[in-house]
């Protein structure tokens, strides 16, 4: 994708990032309306997530749905840990789900490479299944042709937003860790380019750093060991007013650990959330409390303060990857119950689906910015591909 396209997008994005509905605050009459009971619903909903080693939040979000609705209504399965090398197994997993005629909806979180091929197999026999992709890593237009609804973080807006947050926290340098597979993902690459452009605009040094791919020969352990060794070197070279970002979930716990030791800056994880890597890195025993966000935020805030790092770590106030599962399933329930259309996405119902989830999770209103994917290749919005953004919570 050409650089010029992203430069043109910046002015559009900088306006769009300031969504009027992207703040915590009192409920509005529209936000106060709930999705009608979020159930019961006909048939079953299948949820495919990564396993715990790749992303625990995604796994737990599906686990919570099984606990709520029962294993006879929500079927939860996981992708293979090394999904890049086992894509035939991914096809088999989805084919088995499709063989159950009671499965009426399928939500995939994350829609990692190979998801399109798996859904193609499903569509050969089941064109009646309502398919939702979360955080897809294949071409957006290819994704939109297969999924009825796609949900993702608004990485176009997150690029500038991340740099602005880093600057507000005192950053003079930003280190961006990734690897070639992720840089081949359209949204991840776009976010990185927009970060770099915004850093240049604000006079912040931006440095690309290549880490091992956790699906490579060294695995997750190799990636984490690299982060543990490289961040102290970067802090020694560039000073503690350095902000770090990594594009992979497995990077986050060792990254937070070394950032705290070096008194550097952590504006947000790759998947923004209070429960993504913070409890592990801070030694918080979250057993049985993983979905209690008010408690979790209090624990993190206290742990950060005890280490003298107040104001140096932040994230979104609610877990993005969990919200995609919870809000996505709420929307699927509306479709299955005939309260939302199958052939287009009703953004009002989608917003209410998220609002319902956040009320259950946080005990308060949390409005989010939602818009359609602005396709740089065509200049048109992809209407069934929705991007979501929240404001930061600084500990």
C-alpha positions as CSV (number, residue, x, y, z in Angstrom):
1,X,0.0,0.0,0.0
2,X,1.5,3.3,-1.0
3,X,2.7,5.8,1.6
4,X,0.8,8.6,-0.1
5,X,-2.4,6.9,0.7
6,X,-1.8,7.0,4.4
7,X,-0.7,10.6,4.3
8,X,-4.0,11.5,2.7
9,X,-5.8,9.5,5.4
10,X,-4.2,11.3,8.3
11,X,-6.3,14.4,8.1
12,X,-9.5,12.3,7.9
13,X,-8.3,10.1,10.8
14,X,-7.3,13.0,13.1
15,X,-10.8,14.2,12.9
16,X,-12.4,10.8,13.2
17,X,-10.3,9.9,16.3
18,X,-12.1,12.5,18.4
19,X,-15.3,10.5,18.4
20,X,-17.9,12.3,20.4
21,X,-19.2,9.0,21.8
22,X,-15.8,7.7,22.9
23,X,-15.8,8.7,26.5
24,X,-17.0,7.4,29.8
25,X,-19.9,9.4,31.1
26,X,-23.6,9.3,32.0
27,X,-25.9,7.2,29.9
28,X,-27.7,8.8,27.0
29,X,-31.3,7.7,26.3
30,X,-30.1,5.7,23.3
31,X,-27.2,4.1,25.2
32,X,-29.6,3.2,28.1
33,X,-31.6,0.9,25.9
34,X,-30.5,-2.7,26.2
35,X,-30.4,-5.5,23.6
36,X,-33.5,-7.4,24.4
37,X,-32.4,-9.8,27.1
38,X,-29.5,-11.0,24.9
39,X,-31.2,-14.4,24.8
40,X,-32.5,-17.0,24.7
41,X,-31.8,-17.8,21.0
42,X,-32.6,-20.6,18.6
43,X,-29.9,-23.1,17.8
44,X,-26.3,-22.8,18.9
45,X,-23.5,-20.2,18.5
46,X,-20.0,-21.6,17.9
47,X,-17.0,-19.5,19.1
48,X,-13.5,-20.2,18.0
49,X,-10.6,-18.5,19.9
50,X,-6.9,-18.8,20.2
51,X,-5.7,-21.0,23.1
52,X,-4.5,-19.5,26.4
53,X,-0.9,-19.4,25.3
54,X,-1.7,-17.1,22.4
55,X,-4.4,-14.9,24.0
56,X,-6.0,-15.7,27.3
57,X,-8.6,-12.9,27.1
58,X,-10.1,-14.4,23.9
59,X,-10.2,-17.8,25.5
60,X,-11.8,-16.5,28.7
61,X,-14.3,-14.4,26.9
62,X,-15.7,-17.6,25.2
63,X,-15.4,-19.5,28.5
64,X,-17.7,-16.9,30.1
65,X,-20.3,-17.3,27.4
66,X,-20.3,-21.1,27.9
67,X,-20.8,-20.5,31.6
68,X,-23.7,-18.1,31.0
69,X,-25.6,-19.9,28.3
70,X,-24.4,-23.5,28.7
71,X,-22.3,-25.8,26.6
72,X,-25.4,-26.9,24.7
73,X,-25.9,-23.4,23.4
74,X,-22.4,-22.0,23.0
75,X,-19.8,-24.3,21.5
76,X,-16.2,-23.2,22.2
77,X,-13.2,-24.6,20.4
78,X,-9.7,-23.3,19.8
79,X,-7.3,-22.9,16.9
80,X,-4.1,-24.9,17.1
81,X,-1.3,-23.0,18.9
82,X,0.9,-22.9,15.8
83,X,-1.9,-22.0,13.5
84,X,0.5,-20.9,10.7
85,X,1.8,-24.4,10.3
86,X,-1.5,-26.2,10.9
87,X,-4.0,-24.5,8.6
88,X,-5.5,-27.7,7.3
89,X,-6.4,-28.5,10.9
90,X,-8.2,-25.1,11.0
91,X,-10.3,-26.1,8.0
92,X,-11.2,-29.3,9.8
93,X,-12.2,-27.5,13.0
94,X,-14.7,-25.3,11.2
95,X,-15.9,-28.2,9.0
96,X,-16.8,-30.1,12.2
97,X,-18.7,-27.2,13.5
98,X,-20.6,-26.8,10.2
99,X,-21.6,-30.5,10.4
100,X,-23.8,-29.6,13.4
101,X,-26.9,-28.3,11.8
102,X,-27.9,-26.6,15.0
103,X,-25.0,-24.2,14.7
104,X,-26.6,-21.0,13.4
105,X,-23.8,-18.5,14.1
106,X,-20.0,-18.6,14.1
107,X,-17.7,-16.1,15.8
108,X,-13.9,-16.3,15.3
109,X,-11.6,-14.4,17.6
110,X,-8.9,-14.0,16.3
111,X,-9.5,-14.5,12.7
112,X,-5.9,-15.5,12.1
113,X,-4.4,-16.4,8.7
114,X,-6.2,-19.5,7.4
115,X,-9.6,-18.4,8.6
116,X,-10.8,-17.5,5.1
117,X,-10.0,-21.0,3.8
118,X,-11.8,-22.5,6.8
119,X,-14.9,-20.4,6.2
120,X,-14.8,-21.2,2.5
121,X,-15.2,-24.8,3.5
122,X,-18.1,-24.0,5.8
123,X,-19.8,-22.0,3.0
124,X,-19.7,-25.0,0.7
125,X,-22.4,-26.7,2.8
126,X,-23.7,-23.9,5.1
127,X,-24.7,-20.6,3.7
128,X,-27.2,-20.1,6.5
129,X,-24.5,-19.5,9.3
130,X,-24.1,-15.9,10.4
131,X,-20.3,-15.5,10.5
132,X,-18.4,-12.9,12.6
133,X,-14.7,-12.2,12.3
134,X,-12.8,-10.5,15.2
135,X,-9.4,-9.0,14.7
136,X,-8.9,-10.5,11.2
137,X,-5.3,-10.8,9.8
138,X,-6.2,-11.4,6.1
139,X,-7.0,-8.8,3.4
140,X,-10.0,-6.6,4.5
141,X,-11.9,-7.0,1.2
142,X,-11.4,-10.8,1.2
143,X,-12.6,-10.9,4.8
144,X,-15.6,-8.7,4.0
145,X,-16.7,-11.1,1.2
146,X,-16.8,-14.0,3.7
147,X,-17.9,-12.6,7.0
148,X,-21.3,-11.1,7.6
149,X,-19.8,-8.9,10.3
150,X,-16.2,-8.0,11.1
151,X,-15.1,-6.3,14.3
152,X,-11.7,-4.8,14.9
153,X,-9.9,-2.1,16.7
154,X,-9.7,1.1,14.7
155,X,-6.0,0.8,14.0
156,X,-6.1,3.7,11.6
157,X,-7.1,6.0,14.5
158,X,-5.0,4.1,17.0
159,X,-1.7,5.0,15.2
160,X,-1.9,8.7,15.9
161,X,-3.8,8.1,19.2
162,X,-0.9,6.0,20.5
163,X,1.7,8.6,19.8
164,X,-0.4,11.4,21.3
165,X,-0.8,9.3,24.5
166,X,2.9,8.5,24.6
167,X,3.8,12.2,24.3
168,X,1.3,13.0,27.1
169,X,3.2,10.5,29.2
170,X,6.5,12.1,28.5
171,X,7.9,10.0,25.7
172,X,10.7,11.3,23.5
173,X,11.3,8.0,21.7
174,X,9.0,5.2,20.5
175,X,10.2,1.6,19.9
176,X,7.9,-0.5,17.7
177,X,8.5,-4.3,17.9
178,X,7.0,-6.5,15.2
179,X,8.0,-9.2,12.6
180,X,7.4,-9.7,8.9
181,X,4.2,-11.8,9.2
182,X,2.5,-9.0,11.1
183,X,3.8,-6.3,8.9
184,X,2.0,-8.1,6.1
185,X,-1.3,-7.5,7.8
186,X,-3.0,-4.4,6.3
187,X,-4.2,-2.8,9.5
188,X,-1.1,-3.6,11.5
189,X,1.1,-2.1,8.8
190,X,-1.1,0.9,8.4
191,X,-1.1,1.6,12.2
192,X,2.7,1.4,12.2
193,X,3.0,3.9,9.3
194,X,0.6,6.3,10.9
195,X,2.4,6.0,14.2
196,X,5.7,6.9,12.5
197,X,4.1,9.9,10.7
198,X,2.5,11.2,13.9
199,X,5.8,10.8,15.8
200,X,7.5,12.8,13.1
201,X,4.9,15.5,13.3
202,X,5.3,15.8,17.1
203,X,9.1,15.6,17.0
204,X,9.3,12.1,18.6
205,X,12.0,9.6,17.4
206,X,10.4,6.4,16.0
207,X,12.5,3.2,15.8
208,X,11.4,-0.1,14.2
209,X,12.7,-3.2,16.0
210,X,12.3,-6.7,14.6
211,X,11.5,-9.5,17.1
212,X,11.2,-13.2,16.4
213,X,7.8,-14.4,15.2
214,X,6.3,-16.5,18.0
215,X,5.0,-19.0,15.4
216,X,8.5,-19.5,14.2
217,X,11.1,-22.1,15.2
218,X,11.9,-20.4,18.5
219,X,8.3,-20.2,19.4
220,X,6.7,-18.0,22.1
221,X,9.6,-18.6,24.5
222,X,12.1,-17.2,21.9
223,X,10.0,-14.1,21.4
224,X,9.7,-13.4,25.1
225,X,13.4,-14.0,25.7
226,X,14.2,-11.5,23.0
227,X,12.0,-8.9,24.6
228,X,13.5,-9.5,28.0
229,X,17.0,-8.9,26.7
230,X,16.3,-6.1,24.2
231,X,14.3,-3.6,26.1
232,X,17.0,-3.0,28.8
233,X,19.4,-2.3,25.9
234,X,16.9,0.1,24.3
235,X,16.4,1.9,27.6
236,X,20.1,2.2,28.2
237,X,20.5,3.7,24.7
238,X,17.6,6.0,24.6
239,X,16.7,6.7,28.2
240,X,13.6,6.0,30.4
241,X,11.4,8.5,28.4
242,X,11.0,5.8,25.8
243,X,7.6,4.3,25.0
244,X,7.4,0.7,23.8
245,X,4.8,-1.1,21.6
246,X,4.7,-4.7,20.4
247,X,2.3,-6.1,17.9
248,X,2.1,-9.6,19.5
249,X,0.2,-10.7,22.6
250,X,3.0,-13.0,23.9
251,X,5.4,-10.0,23.9
252,X,3.4,-8.0,26.5
253,X,4.1,-9.6,29.9
254,X,7.9,-9.5,29.5
255,X,7.6,-6.0,28.0
256,X,5.7,-4.6,31.0
257,X,8.2,-6.3,33.4
258,X,11.2,-4.7,31.7
259,X,9.5,-1.3,31.3
260,X,8.8,-1.1,35.0
261,X,12.3,-2.1,35.9
262,X,13.7,0.5,33.5
263,X,11.1,3.1,34.5
264,X,10.1,3.6,30.8
265,X,6.6,4.2,29.3
266,X,3.9,1.7,28.2
267,X,1.0,3.5,26.5
268,X,-1.0,0.3,25.7
269,X,-0.8,-3.4,24.8
270,X,-1.4,-4.7,21.3
271,X,-4.9,-5.7,22.4
272,X,-5.8,-2.8,24.8
273,X,-7.2,-4.1,28.1
274,X,-6.6,-3.9,31.8
275,X,-6.3,-7.7,31.9
276,X,-4.0,-8.2,29.0
277,X,-0.5,-8.9,30.5
278,X,-0.8,-6.5,33.4
279,X,-1.8,-9.1,36.1
280,X,1.0,-11.4,35.1
281,X,3.7,-8.7,35.0
282,X,2.5,-7.1,38.2
283,X,2.0,-10.3,40.2
284,X,-1.7,-9.8,40.7
285,X,-3.6,-13.0,41.6
286,X,-6.6,-12.6,39.4
287,X,-7.9,-16.2,39.9
288,X,-11.6,-16.0,39.6
289,X,-11.5,-12.2,39.1
290,X,-10.5,-12.0,35.4
291,X,-13.8,-10.4,34.4
292,X,-14.2,-8.1,37.4
293,X,-12.8,-5.0,35.7
294,X,-13.4,-2.4,38.5
295,X,-11.5,-4.7,40.9
296,X,-8.8,-5.3,38.3
297,X,-8.3,-1.5,37.6
298,X,-8.0,-0.8,41.3
299,X,-5.4,-3.6,41.7
300,X,-3.3,-2.4,38.8
301,X,-3.5,1.2,39.9
302,X,-2.2,0.2,43.4
303,X,0.5,-2.1,42.0
304,X,1.8,0.6,39.6
305,X,1.8,3.2,42.4
306,X,3.7,0.9,44.7
307,X,6.4,0.7,42.1
308,X,6.6,4.5,41.7
309,X,5.3,4.3,38.1
310,X,2.0,6.2,38.3
311,X,1.3,7.9,35.0
312,X,3.8,5.7,33.1
313,X,1.4,2.8,32.1
314,X,-2.0,3.0,30.4
315,X,-4.5,1.0,28.4
316,X,-8.2,1.0,27.4
317,X,-10.7,0.8,30.3
318,X,-12.2,-2.4,29.0
319,X,-10.7,-5.5,27.2
320,X,-10.9,-5.0,23.5
321,X,-10.6,-8.7,22.6
322,X,-13.2,-9.7,25.2
323,X,-15.6,-7.0,24.0
324,X,-15.4,-8.3,20.4
325,X,-16.5,-11.7,21.6
326,X,-19.2,-10.4,24.0
327,X,-20.5,-7.6,21.8
328,X,-20.3,-9.8,18.7
329,X,-22.3,-12.6,20.3
330,X,-24.9,-10.1,21.5
331,X,-25.3,-9.0,17.9
332,X,-25.5,-12.5,16.6
333,X,-28.3,-13.2,19.1
334,X,-30.2,-10.3,17.8
335,X,-29.8,-11.7,14.3
336,X,-30.9,-15.2,15.3
337,X,-33.9,-13.8,17.0
338,X,-34.9,-11.8,14.0
339,X,-34.3,-8.4,15.6
340,X,-31.4,-7.4,13.4
341,X,-31.0,-7.9,9.6
342,X,-28.8,-10.6,8.1
343,X,-28.0,-8.8,4.9
344,X,-26.5,-5.6,6.4
345,X,-25.1,-4.3,9.7
346,X,-27.4,-2.2,11.9
347,X,-24.8,0.1,13.6
348,X,-27.4,1.2,16.2
349,X,-28.0,-2.4,17.3
350,X,-24.2,-3.1,17.2
351,X,-23.6,-0.1,19.5
352,X,-26.3,-1.4,21.9
353,X,-24.7,-4.8,21.8
354,X,-21.4,-3.4,23.0
355,X,-23.2,-1.2,25.6
356,X,-25.0,-4.2,27.0
357,X,-21.6,-6.0,27.3
358,X,-19.9,-3.1,29.0
359,X,-22.7,-2.6,31.5
360,X,-22.3,-6.2,32.5
361,X,-18.5,-6.1,32.6
362,X,-18.0,-2.6,34.1
363,X,-21.2,-1.8,35.9
364,X,-21.3,1.5,34.1
365,X,-21.7,3.1,30.7
366,X,-18.7,3.1,28.3
367,X,-19.4,4.6,25.0
368,X,-17.2,3.7,22.1
369,X,-16.4,5.1,18.6
370,X,-17.7,2.8,15.9
371,X,-17.3,3.4,12.1
372,X,-17.0,1.4,8.9
373,X,-13.6,0.5,7.5
374,X,-12.3,3.2,5.2
375,X,-10.8,1.2,2.4
376,X,-7.6,3.0,1.2
377,X,-7.6,1.0,-2.1
378,X,-11.0,2.2,-3.2
379,X,-11.7,5.3,-1.1
380,X,-15.1,3.7,-0.1
381,X,-16.2,2.3,3.3
382,X,-16.6,-1.4,3.8
383,X,-20.0,-1.4,5.5
384,X,-19.9,-4.8,7.2
385,X,-16.4,-4.2,8.6
386,X,-16.6,-2.2,11.8
387,X,-13.8,-0.4,13.6
388,X,-14.0,0.4,17.3
389,X,-11.9,2.7,19.5
390,X,-11.9,3.8,23.2
391,X,-10.1,6.5,25.1
392,X,-7.1,5.7,27.4
393,X,-7.2,4.9,31.1
394,X,-3.8,5.9,32.7
395,X,-2.8,4.1,35.9
